[in-house]
Amino acid sequence: MGEEEIKEVEIPRSMTKAQFLSWKRQKADDASAKRAEAERKRADDIAAGTVQMNGRELFVHEPWVFDNTIY
């Protein structure tokens, strides 16, 4: 086998406070967008009746199920 050249990529070892805060804000924004998309998809699936609701979702969407006045 021939000799392979390994290219070294310079990785910055230090980060300024502004760079860190920018990275942290970007990461939080990405996580927030992902969570919002998952919540929207879950709400759409519940409205379509394709997924089973948990107790909290059932209480919010169909409170008549928890009405104990008939007993």
CHARMM internal coordinates of N, CA and C (Angstrom, degrees):
IC EDIT
DIST 1 N 1 CA 1.4408
DIST 1 CA 1 C 1.5212
ANGL 1 N 1 CA 1 C 108.94
DIST 1 C 2 N 1.3156
ANGL 1 CA 1 C 2 N 113.84
DIHE 1 N 1 CA 1 C 2 N 147.23
DIST 2 N 2 CA 1.4628
ANGL 1 C 2 N 2 CA 119.37
DIHE 1 CA 1 C 2 N 2 CA -178.44
DIST 2 CA 2 C 1.5128
ANGL 2 N 2 CA 2 C 111.95
DIHE 1 C 2 N 2 CA 2 C -78.13
DIST 2 C 3 N 1.2943
ANGL 2 CA 2 C 3 N 113.32
DIHE 2 N 2 CA 2 C 3 N 165.53
DIST 3 N 3 CA 1.4656
ANGL 2 C 3 N 3 CA 118.26
DIHE 2 CA 2 C 3 N 3 CA 178.08
DIST 3 CA 3 C 1.5234
ANGL 3 N 3 CA 3 C 109.55
DIHE 2 C 3 N 3 CA 3 C -73.58
DIST 3 C 4 N 1.2886
ANGL 3 CA 3 C 4 N 115.04
DIHE 3 N 3 CA 3 C 4 N 132.69
DIST 4 N 4 CA 1.4459
ANGL 3 C 4 N 4 CA 119.75
DIHE 3 CA 3 C 4 N 4 CA 177.85
DIST 4 CA 4 C 1.5188
ANGL 4 N 4 CA 4 C 109.28
DIHE 3 C 4 N 4 CA 4 C -105.99
DIST 4 C 5 N 1.3064
ANGL 4 CA 4 C 5 N 114.85
DIHE 4 N 4 CA 4 C 5 N 134.61
DIST 5 N 5 CA 1.4495
ANGL 4 C 5 N 5 CA 118.87
DIHE 4 CA 4 C 5 N 5 CA 178.61
DIST 5 CA 5 C 1.5230
ANGL 5 N 5 CA 5 C 109.18
DIHE 4 C 5 N 5 CA 5 C -87.78
DIST 5 C 6 N 1.2770
ANGL 5 CA 5 C 6 N 114.60
DIHE 5 N 5 CA 5 C 6 N 130.77
DIST 6 N 6 CA 1.4561
ANGL 5 C 6 N 6 CA 120.13
DIHE 5 CA 5 C 6 N 6 CA 177.53
DIST 6 CA 6 C 1.5171
ANGL 6 N 6 CA 6 C 107.09
DIHE 5 C 6 N 6 CA 6 C -99.89
DIST 6 C 7 N 1.3201
ANGL 6 CA 6 C 7 N 113.96
DIHE 6 N 6 CA 6 C 7 N 119.32
DIST 7 N 7 CA 1.4546
ANGL 6 C 7 N 7 CA 118.77
DIHE 6 CA 6 C 7 N 7 CA 179.80
DIST 7 CA 7 C 1.5159
ANGL 7 N 7 CA 7 C 108.71
DIHE 6 C 7 N 7 CA 7 C -91.96
DIST 7 C 8 N 1.3047
ANGL 7 CA 7 C 8 N 114.45
DIHE 7 N 7 CA 7 C 8 N 128.59
DIST 8 N 8 CA 1.4465
ANGL 7 C 8 N 8 CA 119.34
DIHE 7 CA 7 C 8 N 8 CA 178.51
DIST 8 CA 8 C 1.5198
ANGL 8 N 8 CA 8 C 109.00
DIHE 7 C 8 N 8 CA 8 C -93.47
DIST 8 C 9 N 1.2861
ANGL 8 CA 8 C 9 N 115.13
DIHE 8 N 8 CA 8 C 9 N 131.04
DIST 9 N 9 CA 1.4532
ANGL 8 C 9 N 9 CA 120.99
DIHE 8 CA 8 C 9 N 9 CA 178.79
DIST 9 CA 9 C 1.5157
ANGL 9 N 9 CA 9 C 107.54
DIHE 8 C 9 N 9 CA 9 C -102.90
DIST 9 C 10 N 1.3190
ANGL 9 CA 9 C 10 N 115.42
DIHE 9 N 9 CA 9 C 10 N 131.18
DIST 10 N 10 CA 1.4554
ANGL 9 C 10 N 10 CA 118.44
DIHE 9 CA 9 C 10 N 10 CA 179.05
DIST 10 CA 10 C 1.5172
ANGL 10 N 10 CA 10 C 109.90
DIHE 9 C 10 N 10 CA 10 C -76.09
DIST 10 C 11 N 1.2846
ANGL 10 CA 10 C 11 N 115.45
DIHE 10 N 10 CA 10 C 11 N 124.55
DIST 11 N 11 CA 1.4507
ANGL 10 C 11 N 11 CA 122.11
DIHE 10 CA 10 C 11 N 11 CA 177.77
DIST 11 CA 11 C 1.5251
ANGL 11 N 11 CA 11 C 106.75
DIHE 10 C 11 N 11 CA 11 C -110.95
DIST 11 C 12 N 1.3078
ANGL 11 CA 11 C 12 N 116.57
DIHE 11 N 11 CA 11 C 12 N 124.70
DIST 12 N 12 CA 1.4659
ANGL 11 C 12 N 12 CA 117.49
DIHE 11 CA 11 C 12 N 12 CA 179.10
DIST 12 CA 12 C 1.5215
ANGL 12 N 12 CA 12 C 110.51
DIHE 11 C 12 N 12 CA 12 C -64.14
DIST 12 C 13 N 1.2905
ANGL 12 CA 12 C 13 N 115.78
DIHE 12 N 12 CA 12 C 13 N 128.07
DIST 13 N 13 CA 1.4622
ANGL 12 C 13 N 13 CA 120.52
DIHE 12 CA 12 C 13 N 13 CA -176.38
DIST 13 CA 13 C 1.5222
ANGL 13 N 13 CA 13 C 111.85
DIHE 12 C 13 N 13 CA 13 C -89.49
DIST 13 C 14 N 1.3120
ANGL 13 CA 13 C 14 N 117.25
DIHE 13 N 13 CA 13 C 14 N -19.37
DIST 14 N 14 CA 1.4579
ANGL 13 C 14 N 14 CA 118.80
DIHE 13 CA 13 C 14 N 14 CA -180.00
DIST 14 CA 14 C 1.5213
ANGL 14 N 14 CA 14 C 109.20
DIHE 13 C 14 N 14 CA 14 C -121.72
DIST 14 C 15 N 1.2941
ANGL 14 CA 14 C 15 N 114.52
DIHE 14 N 14 CA 14 C 15 N 155.20
DIST 15 N 15 CA 1.4549
ANGL 14 C 15 N 15 CA 120.35
DIHE 14 CA 14 C 15 N 15 CA -176.64
DIST 15 CA 15 C 1.5228
ANGL 15 N 15 CA 15 C 107.50
DIHE 14 C 15 N 15 CA 15 C -136.71
DIST 15 C 16 N 1.2996
ANGL 15 CA 15 C 16 N 115.76
DIHE 15 N 15 CA 15 C 16 N 138.56
DIST 16 N 16 CA 1.4526
ANGL 15 C 16 N 16 CA 118.63
DIHE 15 CA 15 C 16 N 16 CA 178.31
DIST 16 CA 16 C 1.5267
ANGL 16 N 16 CA 16 C 109.17
DIHE 15 C 16 N 16 CA 16 C -77.20
DIST 16 C 17 N 1.3120
ANGL 16 CA 16 C 17 N 115.14
DIHE 16 N 16 CA 16 C 17 N 165.15
DIST 17 N 17 CA 1.4603
ANGL 16 C 17 N 17 CA 120.06
DIHE 16 CA 16 C 17 N 17 CA -179.98
DIST 17 CA 17 C 1.5333
ANGL 17 N 17 CA 17 C 109.85
DIHE 16 C 17 N 17 CA 17 C -63.68
DIST 17 C 18 N 1.3182
ANGL 17 CA 17 C 18 N 117.15
DIHE 17 N 17 CA 17 C 18 N -39.68
DIST 18 N 18 CA 1.4663
ANGL 17 C 18 N 18 CA 121.06
DIHE 17 CA 17 C 18 N 18 CA 179.57
DIST 18 CA 18 C 1.5287
ANGL 18 N 18 CA 18 C 110.86
DIHE 17 C 18 N 18 CA 18 C -64.37
DIST 18 C 19 N 1.3377
ANGL 18 CA 18 C 19 N 117.32
DIHE 18 N 18 CA 18 C 19 N -40.68
DIST 19 N 19 CA 1.4646
ANGL 18 C 19 N 19 CA 120.82
DIHE 18 CA 18 C 19 N 19 CA 178.20
DIST 19 CA 19 C 1.5233
ANGL 19 N 19 CA 19 C 110.35
DIHE 18 C 19 N 19 CA 19 C -64.82
DIST 19 C 20 N 1.3276
ANGL 19 CA 19 C 20 N 116.51
DIHE 19 N 19 CA 19 C 20 N -41.54
DIST 20 N 20 CA 1.4531
ANGL 19 C 20 N 20 CA 120.37
DIHE 19 CA 19 C 20 N 20 CA 179.65
DIST 20 CA 20 C 1.5222
ANGL 20 N 20 CA 20 C 111.49
DIHE 19 C 20 N 20 CA 20 C -63.66
DIST 20 C 21 N 1.3386
ANGL 20 CA 20 C 21 N 115.88
DIHE 20 N 20 CA 20 C 21 N -45.84
DIST 21 N 21 CA 1.4639
ANGL 20 C 21 N 21 CA 119.28
DIHE 20 CA 20 C 21 N 21 CA -179.89
DIST 21 CA 21 C 1.5220
ANGL 21 N 21 CA 21 C 111.46
DIHE 20 C 21 N 21 CA 21 C -64.29
DIST 21 C 22 N 1.3250
ANGL 21 CA 21 C 22 N 116.84
DIHE 21 N 21 CA 21 C 22 N -36.45
DIST 22 N 22 CA 1.4600
ANGL 21 C 22 N 22 CA 121.00
DIHE 21 CA 21 C 22 N 22 CA 177.04
DIST 22 CA 22 C 1.5245
ANGL 22 N 22 CA 22 C 110.04
DIHE 21 C 22 N 22 CA 22 C -64.65
DIST 22 C 23 N 1.3247
ANGL 22 CA 22 C 23 N 117.26
DIHE 22 N 22 CA 22 C 23 N -45.01
DIST 23 N 23 CA 1.4662
ANGL 22 C 23 N 23 CA 122.06
DIHE 22 CA 22 C 23 N 23 CA 178.48
DIST 23 CA 23 C 1.5238
ANGL 23 N 23 CA 23 C 110.74
DIHE 22 C 23 N 23 CA 23 C -62.27
DIST 23 C 24 N 1.3362
ANGL 23 CA 23 C 24 N 116.00
DIHE 23 N 23 CA 23 C 24 N -44.37
DIST 24 N 24 CA 1.4547
ANGL 23 C 24 N 24 CA 120.83
DIHE 23 CA 23 C 24 N 24 CA -178.99
DIST 24 CA 24 C 1.5305
ANGL 24 N 24 CA 24 C 110.95
DIHE 23 C 24 N 24 CA 24 C -63.51
DIST 24 C 25 N 1.3390
ANGL 24 CA 24 C 25 N 116.56
DIHE 24 N 24 CA 24 C 25 N -42.42
DIST 25 N 25 CA 1.4624
ANGL 24 C 25 N 25 CA 120.90
DIHE 24 CA 24 C 25 N 25 CA 178.94
DIST 25 CA 25 C 1.5236
ANGL 25 N 25 CA 25 C 110.48
DIHE 24 C 25 N 25 CA 25 C -64.38
DIST 25 C 26 N 1.3434
ANGL 25 CA 25 C 26 N 116.46
DIHE 25 N 25 CA 25 C 26 N -41.96
DIST 26 N 26 CA 1.4685
ANGL 25 C 26 N 26 CA 120.85
DIHE 25 CA 25 C 26 N 26 CA 178.86
DIST 26 CA 26 C 1.5299
ANGL 26 N 26 CA 26 C 110.50
DIHE 25 C 26 N 26 CA 26 C -62.78
DIST 26 C 27 N 1.3213
ANGL 26 CA 26 C 27 N 116.61
DIHE 26 N 26 CA 26 C 27 N -42.71
DIST 27 N 27 CA 1.4612
ANGL 26 C 27 N 27 CA 121.20
DIHE 26 CA 26 C 27 N 27 CA -179.98
DIST 27 CA 27 C 1.5307
ANGL 27 N 27 CA 27 C 110.44
DIHE 26 C 27 N 27 CA 27 C -64.89
DIST 27 C 28 N 1.3263
ANGL 27 CA 27 C 28 N 117.62
DIHE 27 N 27 CA 27 C 28 N -41.50
DIST 28 N 28 CA 1.4574
ANGL 27 C 28 N 28 CA 121.54
DIHE 27 CA 27 C 28 N 28 CA 178.73
DIST 28 CA 28 C 1.5273
ANGL 28 N 28 CA 28 C 110.68
DIHE 27 C 28 N 28 CA 28 C -65.76
DIST 28 C 29 N 1.3342
ANGL 28 CA 28 C 29 N 116.91
DIHE 28 N 28 CA 28 C 29 N -39.87
DIST 29 N 29 CA 1.4634
ANGL 28 C 29 N 29 CA 120.63
DIHE 28 CA 28 C 29 N 29 CA 178.40
DIST 29 CA 29 C 1.5207
ANGL 29 N 29 CA 29 C 111.16
DIHE 28 C 29 N 29 CA 29 C -64.24
DIST 29 C 30 N 1.3200
ANGL 29 CA 29 C 30 N 116.53
DIHE 29 N 29 CA 29 C 30 N -41.51
DIST 30 N 30 CA 1.4689
ANGL 29 C 30 N 30 CA 120.51
DIHE 29 CA 29 C 30 N 30 CA 178.35
DIST 30 CA 30 C 1.5276
ANGL 30 N 30 CA 30 C 110.91
DIHE 29 C 30 N 30 CA 30 C -63.55
DIST 30 C 31 N 1.3159
ANGL 30 CA 30 C 31 N 116.55
DIHE 30 N 30 CA 30 C 31 N -43.83
DIST 31 N 31 CA 1.4654
ANGL 30 C 31 N 31 CA 120.52
DIHE 30 CA 30 C 31 N 31 CA 179.86
DIST 31 CA 31 C 1.5273
ANGL 31 N 31 CA 31 C 110.47
DIHE 30 C 31 N 31 CA 31 C -65.28
DIST 31 C 32 N 1.3165
ANGL 31 CA 31 C 32 N 116.51
DIHE 31 N 31 CA 31 C 32 N -39.63
DIST 32 N 32 CA 1.4588
ANGL 31 C 32 N 32 CA 120.68
DIHE 31 CA 31 C 32 N 32 CA 179.22
DIST 32 CA 32 C 1.5252
ANGL 32 N 32 CA 32 C 111.00
DIHE 31 C 32 N 32 CA 32 C -64.83
DIST 32 C 33 N 1.3177
ANGL 32 CA 32 C 33 N 116.75
DIHE 32 N 32 CA 32 C 33 N -42.37
DIST 33 N 33 CA 1.4674
ANGL 32 C 33 N 33 CA 120.61
DIHE 32 CA 32 C 33 N 33 CA 179.07
DIST 33 CA 33 C 1.5257
ANGL 33 N 33 CA 33 C 110.95
DIHE 32 C 33 N 33 CA 33 C -65.03
DIST 33 C 34 N 1.3203
ANGL 33 CA 33 C 34 N 116.35
DIHE 33 N 33 CA 33 C 34 N -40.32
DIST 34 N 34 CA 1.4621
ANGL 33 C 34 N 34 CA 120.73
DIHE 33 CA 33 C 34 N 34 CA 179.35
DIST 34 CA 34 C 1.5287
ANGL 34 N 34 CA 34 C 110.85
DIHE 33 C 34 N 34 CA 34 C -65.60
DIST 34 C 35 N 1.3309
ANGL 34 CA 34 C 35 N 116.63
DIHE 34 N 34 CA 34 C 35 N -41.76
DIST 35 N 35 CA 1.4620
ANGL 34 C 35 N 35 CA 121.55
DIHE 34 CA 34 C 35 N 35 CA 178.90
DIST 35 CA 35 C 1.5317
ANGL 35 N 35 CA 35 C 110.92
DIHE 34 C 35 N 35 CA 35 C -65.64
DIST 35 C 36 N 1.3351
ANGL 35 CA 35 C 36 N 116.67
DIHE 35 N 35 CA 35 C 36 N -41.23
DIST 36 N 36 CA 1.4661
ANGL 35 C 36 N 36 CA 120.78
DIHE 35 CA 35 C 36 N 36 CA 179.17
DIST 36 CA 36 C 1.5282
ANGL 36 N 36 CA 36 C 110.93
DIHE 35 C 36 N 36 CA 36 C -64.35
DIST 36 C 37 N 1.3154
ANGL 36 CA 36 C 37 N 116.42
DIHE 36 N 36 CA 36 C 37 N -40.19
DIST 37 N 37 CA 1.4691
ANGL 36 C 37 N 37 CA 120.43
DIHE 36 CA 36 C 37 N 37 CA 178.35
DIST 37 CA 37 C 1.5261
ANGL 37 N 37 CA 37 C 110.60
DIHE 36 C 37 N 37 CA 37 C -64.57
DIST 37 C 38 N 1.3362
ANGL 37 CA 37 C 38 N 117.05
DIHE 37 N 37 CA 37 C 38 N -41.24
DIST 38 N 38 CA 1.4602
ANGL 37 C 38 N 38 CA 120.64
DIHE 37 CA 37 C 38 N 38 CA 178.99
DIST 38 CA 38 C 1.5301
ANGL 38 N 38 CA 38 C 110.86
DIHE 37 C 38 N 38 CA 38 C -65.27
DIST 38 C 39 N 1.3354
ANGL 38 CA 38 C 39 N 117.01
DIHE 38 N 38 CA 38 C 39 N -40.12
DIST 39 N 39 CA 1.4638
ANGL 38 C 39 N 39 CA 120.52
DIHE 38 CA 38 C 39 N 39 CA 178.28
DIST 39 CA 39 C 1.5261
ANGL 39 N 39 CA 39 C 111.00
DIHE 38 C 39 N 39 CA 39 C -65.49
DIST 39 C 40 N 1.3355
ANGL 39 CA 39 C 40 N 116.55
DIHE 39 N 39 CA 39 C 40 N -40.65
DIST 40 N 40 CA 1.4542
ANGL 39 C 40 N 40 CA 120.61
DIHE 39 CA 39 C 40 N 40 CA 179.44
DIST 40 CA 40 C 1.5242
ANGL 40 N 40 CA 40 C 110.45
DIHE 39 C 40 N 40 CA 40 C -64.30
DIST 40 C 41 N 1.3321
ANGL 40 CA 40 C 41 N 116.62
DIHE 40 N 40 CA 40 C 41 N -43.23
DIST 41 N 41 CA 1.4600
ANGL 40 C 41 N 41 CA 120.86
DIHE 40 CA 40 C 41 N 41 CA 179.52
DIST 41 CA 41 C 1.5336
ANGL 41 N 41 CA 41 C 110.30
DIHE 40 C 41 N 41 CA 41 C -64.82
DIST 41 C 42 N 1.3170
ANGL 41 CA 41 C 42 N 116.97
DIHE 41 N 41 CA 41 C 42 N -40.53
DIST 42 N 42 CA 1.4667
ANGL 41 C 42 N 42 CA 121.11
DIHE 41 CA 41 C 42 N 42 CA 178.96
DIST 42 CA 42 C 1.5386
ANGL 42 N 42 CA 42 C 110.11
DIHE 41 C 42 N 42 CA 42 C -63.08
DIST 42 C 43 N 1.3354
ANGL 42 CA 42 C 43 N 116.61
DIHE 42 N 42 CA 42 C 43 N -43.14
DIST 43 N 43 CA 1.4664
ANGL 42 C 43 N 43 CA 120.34
DIHE 42 CA 42 C 43 N 43 CA 179.09
DIST 43 CA 43 C 1.5280
ANGL 43 N 43 CA 43 C 110.72
DIHE 42 C 43 N 43 CA 43 C -64.22
DIST 43 C 44 N 1.3232
ANGL 43 CA 43 C 44 N 117.17
DIHE 43 N 43 CA 43 C 44 N -40.22
DIST 44 N 44 CA 1.4662
ANGL 43 C 44 N 44 CA 120.44
DIHE 43 CA 43 C 44 N 44 CA 177.81
DIST 44 CA 44 C 1.5269
ANGL 44 N 44 CA 44 C 111.22
DIHE 43 C 44 N 44 CA 44 C -64.46
DIST 44 C 45 N 1.3377
ANGL 44 CA 44 C 45 N 116.29
DIHE 44 N 44 CA 44 C 45 N -40.99
DIST 45 N 45 CA 1.4653
ANGL 44 C 45 N 45 CA 120.54
DIHE 44 CA 44 C 45 N 45 CA 179.47
DIST 45 CA 45 C 1.5256
ANGL 45 N 45 CA 45 C 111.35
DIHE 44 C 45 N 45 CA 45 C -66.62
DIST 45 C 46 N 1.3214
ANGL 45 CA 45 C 46 N 117.16
DIHE 45 N 45 CA 45 C 46 N -37.79
DIST 46 N 46 CA 1.4680
ANGL 45 C 46 N 46 CA 120.75
DIHE 45 CA 45 C 46 N 46 CA 177.66
DIST 46 CA 46 C 1.5172
ANGL 46 N 46 CA 46 C 109.94
DIHE 45 C 46 N 46 CA 46 C -65.91
DIST 46 C 47 N 1.3325
ANGL 46 CA 46 C 47 N 116.19
DIHE 46 N 46 CA 46 C 47 N -43.61
DIST 47 N 47 CA 1.4657
ANGL 46 C 47 N 47 CA 120.07
DIHE 46 CA 46 C 47 N 47 CA 179.69
DIST 47 CA 47 C 1.5179
ANGL 47 N 47 CA 47 C 111.05
DIHE 46 C 47 N 47 CA 47 C -63.01
DIST 47 C 48 N 1.3328
ANGL 47 CA 47 C 48 N 117.05
DIHE 47 N 47 CA 47 C 48 N -34.67
DIST 48 N 48 CA 1.4578
ANGL 47 C 48 N 48 CA 120.91
DIHE 47 CA 47 C 48 N 48 CA 179.46
DIST 48 CA 48 C 1.5298
ANGL 48 N 48 CA 48 C 111.87
DIHE 47 C 48 N 48 CA 48 C -80.81
DIST 48 C 49 N 1.3271
ANGL 48 CA 48 C 49 N 116.77
DIHE 48 N 48 CA 48 C 49 N -15.41
DIST 49 N 49 CA 1.4667
ANGL 48 C 49 N 49 CA 120.70
DIHE 48 CA 48 C 49 N 49 CA 179.96
DIST 49 CA 49 C 1.5081
ANGL 49 N 49 CA 49 C 113.67
DIHE 48 C 49 N 49 CA 49 C 78.83
DIST 49 C 50 N 1.3293
ANGL 49 CA 49 C 50 N 117.51
DIHE 49 N 49 CA 49 C 50 N 23.11
DIST 50 N 50 CA 1.4687
ANGL 49 C 50 N 50 CA 120.47
DIHE 49 CA 49 C 50 N 50 CA -177.72
DIST 50 CA 50 C 1.5241
ANGL 50 N 50 CA 50 C 113.38
DIHE 49 C 50 N 50 CA 50 C -90.97
DIST 50 C 51 N 1.3343
ANGL 50 CA 50 C 51 N 117.36
DIHE 50 N 50 CA 50 C 51 N -12.97
DIST 51 N 51 CA 1.4675
ANGL 50 C 51 N 51 CA 120.02
DIHE 50 CA 50 C 51 N 51 CA 179.37
DIST 51 CA 51 C 1.5264
ANGL 51 N 51 CA 51 C 109.43
DIHE 50 C 51 N 51 CA 51 C -126.76
DIST 51 C 52 N 1.3111
ANGL 51 CA 51 C 52 N 115.52
DIHE 51 N 51 CA 51 C 52 N 156.66
DIST 52 N 52 CA 1.4467
ANGL 51 C 52 N 52 CA 120.84
DIHE 51 CA 51 C 52 N 52 CA 178.14
DIST 52 CA 52 C 1.5279
ANGL 52 N 52 CA 52 C 108.98
DIHE 51 C 52 N 52 CA 52 C -83.85
DIST 52 C 53 N 1.3187
ANGL 52 CA 52 C 53 N 116.92
DIHE 52 N 52 CA 52 C 53 N 135.34
DIST 53 N 53 CA 1.4588
ANGL 52 C 53 N 53 CA 121.28
DIHE 52 CA 52 C 53 N 53 CA -179.67
DIST 53 CA 53 C 1.5220
ANGL 53 N 53 CA 53 C 110.42
DIHE 52 C 53 N 53 CA 53 C -82.30
DIST 53 C 54 N 1.3320
ANGL 53 CA 53 C 54 N 115.23
DIHE 53 N 53 CA 53 C 54 N 148.12
DIST 54 N 54 CA 1.4558
ANGL 53 C 54 N 54 CA 119.03
DIHE 53 CA 53 C 54 N 54 CA 171.78
DIST 54 CA 54 C 1.5259
ANGL 54 N 54 CA 54 C 108.23
DIHE 53 C 54 N 54 CA 54 C -85.13
DIST 54 C 55 N 1.3120
ANGL 54 CA 54 C 55 N 118.55
DIHE 54 N 54 CA 54 C 55 N 178.35
DIST 55 N 55 CA 1.4494
ANGL 54 C 55 N 55 CA 122.39
DIHE 54 CA 54 C 55 N 55 CA -174.95
DIST 55 CA 55 C 1.5131
ANGL 55 N 55 CA 55 C 113.74
DIHE 54 C 55 N 55 CA 55 C -59.76
DIST 55 C 56 N 1.3083
ANGL 55 CA 55 C 56 N 117.72
DIHE 55 N 55 CA 55 C 56 N -43.88
DIST 56 N 56 CA 1.4587
ANGL 55 C 56 N 56 CA 120.91
DIHE 55 CA 55 C 56 N 56 CA -179.00
DIST 56 CA 56 C 1.5264
ANGL 56 N 56 CA 56 C 110.85
DIHE 55 C 56 N 56 CA 56 C -64.56
DIST 56 C 57 N 1.3281
ANGL 56 CA 56 C 57 N 116.34
DIHE 56 N 56 CA 56 C 57 N -44.56
DIST 57 N 57 CA 1.4664
ANGL 56 C 57 N 57 CA 120.32
DIHE 56 CA 56 C 57 N 57 CA 179.82
DIST 57 CA 57 C 1.5309
ANGL 57 N 57 CA 57 C 110.65
DIHE 56 C 57 N 57 CA 57 C -64.52
DIST 57 C 58 N 1.3220
ANGL 57 CA 57 C 58 N 116.67
DIHE 57 N 57 CA 57 C 58 N -39.40
DIST 58 N 58 CA 1.4584
ANGL 57 C 58 N 58 CA 120.76
DIHE 57 CA 57 C 58 N 58 CA 178.17
DIST 58 CA 58 C 1.5265
ANGL 58 N 58 CA 58 C 110.46
DIHE 57 C 58 N 58 CA 58 C -64.07
DIST 58 C 59 N 1.3306
ANGL 58 CA 58 C 59 N 117.21
DIHE 58 N 58 CA 58 C 59 N -41.74
DIST 59 N 59 CA 1.4577
ANGL 58 C 59 N 59 CA 121.73
DIHE 58 CA 58 C 59 N 59 CA 178.86
DIST 59 CA 59 C 1.5232
ANGL 59 N 59 CA 59 C 111.58
DIHE 58 C 59 N 59 CA 59 C -63.39
DIST 59 C 60 N 1.3310
ANGL 59 CA 59 C 60 N 116.93
DIHE 59 N 59 CA 59 C 60 N -38.41
DIST 60 N 60 CA 1.4605
ANGL 59 C 60 N 60 CA 120.81
DIHE 59 CA 59 C 60 N 60 CA -179.33
DIST 60 CA 60 C 1.5226
ANGL 60 N 60 CA 60 C 111.59
DIHE 59 C 60 N 60 CA 60 C -74.08
DIST 60 C 61 N 1.3287
ANGL 60 CA 60 C 61 N 117.51
DIHE 60 N 60 CA 60 C 61 N -43.03
DIST 61 N 61 CA 1.4581
ANGL 60 C 61 N 61 CA 121.31
DIHE 60 CA 60 C 61 N 61 CA -173.65
DIST 61 CA 61 C 1.5322
ANGL 61 N 61 CA 61 C 113.98
DIHE 60 C 61 N 61 CA 61 C -87.79
DIST 61 C 62 N 1.3157
ANGL 61 CA 61 C 62 N 117.71
DIHE 61 N 61 CA 61 C 62 N -29.47
DIST 62 N 62 CA 1.4685
ANGL 61 C 62 N 62 CA 121.04
DIHE 61 CA 61 C 62 N 62 CA -177.94
DIST 62 CA 62 C 1.5275
ANGL 62 N 62 CA 62 C 109.98
DIHE 61 C 62 N 62 CA 62 C -137.89
DIST 62 C 63 N 1.3390
ANGL 62 CA 62 C 63 N 117.10
DIHE 62 N 62 CA 62 C 63 N 71.30
DIST 63 N 63 CA 1.4763
ANGL 62 C 63 N 63 CA 119.34
DIHE 62 CA 62 C 63 N 63 CA -175.94
DIST 63 CA 63 C 1.5193
ANGL 63 N 63 CA 63 C 113.45
DIHE 62 C 63 N 63 CA 63 C -67.55
DIST 63 C 64 N 1.3076
ANGL 63 CA 63 C 64 N 119.01
DIHE 63 N 63 CA 63 C 64 N -18.16
DIST 64 N 64 CA 1.4659
ANGL 63 C 64 N 64 CA 120.98
DIHE 63 CA 63 C 64 N 64 CA 179.59
DIST 64 CA 64 C 1.5282
ANGL 64 N 64 CA 64 C 111.68
DIHE 63 C 64 N 64 CA 64 C -62.65
DIST 64 C 65 N 1.3321
ANGL 64 CA 64 C 65 N 117.37
DIHE 64 N 64 CA 64 C 65 N -21.73
DIST 65 N 65 CA 1.4623
ANGL 64 C 65 N 65 CA 121.15
DIHE 64 CA 64 C 65 N 65 CA 179.11
DIST 65 CA 65 C 1.5304
ANGL 65 N 65 CA 65 C 110.36
DIHE 64 C 65 N 65 CA 65 C -64.94
DIST 65 C 66 N 1.3439
ANGL 65 CA 65 C 66 N 116.10
DIHE 65 N 65 CA 65 C 66 N -29.51
DIST 66 N 66 CA 1.4609
ANGL 65 C 66 N 66 CA 120.60
DIHE 65 CA 65 C 66 N 66 CA -175.85
DIST 66 CA 66 C 1.5304
ANGL 66 N 66 CA 66 C 112.71
DIHE 65 C 66 N 66 CA 66 C -99.64
DIST 66 C 67 N 1.3147
ANGL 66 CA 66 C 67 N 118.23
DIHE 66 N 66 CA 66 C 67 N 14.85
DIST 67 N 67 CA 1.4587
ANGL 66 C 67 N 67 CA 122.16
DIHE 66 CA 66 C 67 N 67 CA -179.83
DIST 67 CA 67 C 1.5222
ANGL 67 N 67 CA 67 C 109.16
DIHE 66 C 67 N 67 CA 67 C -80.02
DIST 67 C 68 N 1.3176
ANGL 67 CA 67 C 68 N 117.56
DIHE 67 N 67 CA 67 C 68 N 112.63
DIST 68 N 68 CA 1.4652
ANGL 67 C 68 N 68 CA 122.47
DIHE 67 CA 67 C 68 N 68 CA -177.46
DIST 68 CA 68 C 1.5156
ANGL 68 N 68 CA 68 C 112.94
DIHE 67 C 68 N 68 CA 68 C -97.54
DIST 68 C 69 N 1.3144
ANGL 68 CA 68 C 69 N 118.53
DIHE 68 N 68 CA 68 C 69 N 9.18
DIST 69 N 69 CA 1.4659
ANGL 68 C 69 N 69 CA 120.33
DIHE 68 CA 68 C 69 N 69 CA -177.23
DIST 69 CA 69 C 1.5079
ANGL 69 N 69 CA 69 C 112.73
DIHE 68 C 69 N 69 CA 69 C -72.23
DIST 69 C 70 N 1.3223
ANGL 69 CA 69 C 70 N 118.57
DIHE 69 N 69 CA 69 C 70 N -16.95
DIST 70 N 70 CA 1.4603
ANGL 69 C 70 N 70 CA 120.36
DIHE 69 CA 69 C 70 N 70 CA -179.55
DIST 70 CA 70 C 1.5232
ANGL 70 N 70 CA 70 C 113.05
DIHE 69 C 70 N 70 CA 70 C -82.67
DIST 70 C 71 N 1.3277
ANGL 70 CA 70 C 71 N 116.95
DIHE 70 N 70 CA 70 C 71 N -7.94
DIST 71 N 71 CA 1.4678
ANGL 70 C 71 N 71 CA 120.27
DIHE 70 CA 70 C 71 N 71 CA -178.86
DIST 71 CA 71 C 1.5025
ANGL 71 N 71 CA 71 C 112.10
DIHE 70 C 71 N 71 CA 71 C -94.97
END
COOR INIT
IC SEED 1 N 1 CA 1 C
IC BUILD
